[in-house]
Amino acid sequence: MNRLVAALWGLLVWIMPTIASAEESHGYSRGNAFIYYAAIAAILIYGINDTFHIKMMTWVAAIVIPVVFYLMLPVK
């Protein structure tokens, strides 16, 4: 399990700067906001799971929250 978590963290650390560079944004813009929104979404989804312990609610939150956050990203 530790190897899986380490591999996922490694992938996350590797792919986030790639996404920020691929957006061709300058300074604090869409790429950096994507990183922050992803972290906030993960915390919110975990909080919903920890609070309600309903698997279906967690799955719905895992779909709705990232979509809403993506739509909140600033335009290029």
C-alpha positions as CSV (number, residue, x, y, z in Angstrom):
1,M,0.0,0.0,0.0
2,N,2.9,2.4,0.8
3,R,4.3,1.8,-2.7
4,L,0.9,2.6,-4.3
5,V,0.6,5.8,-2.3
6,A,4.2,6.8,-3.2
7,A,3.6,6.1,-6.8
8,L,0.4,8.2,-6.9
9,W,2.2,11.1,-5.1
10,G,5.0,10.8,-7.6
11,L,2.6,10.9,-10.5
12,L,0.8,13.8,-9.0
13,V,4.0,15.8,-8.5
14,W,5.1,14.9,-12.1
15,I,1.8,15.7,-13.8
16,M,0.8,19.0,-12.1
17,P,3.7,21.1,-13.5
18,T,3.1,19.5,-16.9
19,I,-0.5,20.6,-16.8
20,A,0.5,24.1,-15.7
21,S,3.0,24.3,-18.6
22,A,0.6,22.9,-21.1
23,E,-2.0,25.6,-20.3
24,E,0.5,28.2,-21.6
25,S,-0.5,30.5,-18.8
26,H,1.7,33.2,-17.2
27,G,2.2,33.7,-13.5
28,Y,-0.7,32.9,-11.2
29,S,-3.3,31.7,-13.6
30,R,-5.1,28.6,-14.8
31,G,-2.2,26.1,-14.1
32,N,-1.6,27.1,-10.5
33,A,-5.4,27.4,-9.8
34,F,-5.8,23.8,-11.1
35,I,-3.3,22.6,-8.5
36,Y,-5.0,24.4,-5.7
37,Y,-8.5,23.4,-6.8
38,A,-7.4,19.7,-7.1
39,A,-6.1,19.8,-3.5
40,I,-9.2,21.5,-2.2
41,A,-11.4,19.0,-4.1
42,A,-9.6,16.0,-2.6
43,I,-10.0,17.4,1.0
44,L,-13.7,18.2,0.4
45,I,-14.4,14.7,-1.0
46,Y,-12.6,13.1,1.9
47,G,-14.6,15.2,4.3
48,I,-17.9,14.2,2.8
49,N,-16.9,10.5,3.0
50,D,-15.7,10.9,6.6
51,T,-18.9,12.8,7.7
52,F,-21.7,10.8,6.0
53,H,-20.2,7.4,5.4
54,I,-22.5,6.9,2.5
55,K,-20.7,5.4,-0.5
56,M,-23.1,6.8,-3.1
57,M,-22.8,10.3,-1.7
58,T,-19.0,10.0,-1.9
59,W,-19.1,8.9,-5.5
60,V,-21.5,11.7,-6.5
61,A,-19.2,14.3,-4.7
62,A,-16.2,12.8,-6.4
63,I,-17.8,13.6,-9.8
64,V,-19.6,16.9,-9.0
65,I,-16.9,18.7,-7.0
66,P,-14.0,18.4,-9.6
67,V,-16.4,19.3,-12.5
68,V,-17.6,22.4,-10.6
69,F,-14.0,23.4,-9.7
70,Y,-12.9,23.0,-13.3
71,L,-15.7,25.3,-14.4
72,M,-14.5,27.8,-11.8
73,L,-11.0,28.0,-13.3
74,P,-10.1,31.4,-14.8
75,V,-10.1,31.8,-18.5
76,K,-6.9,32.0,-20.5
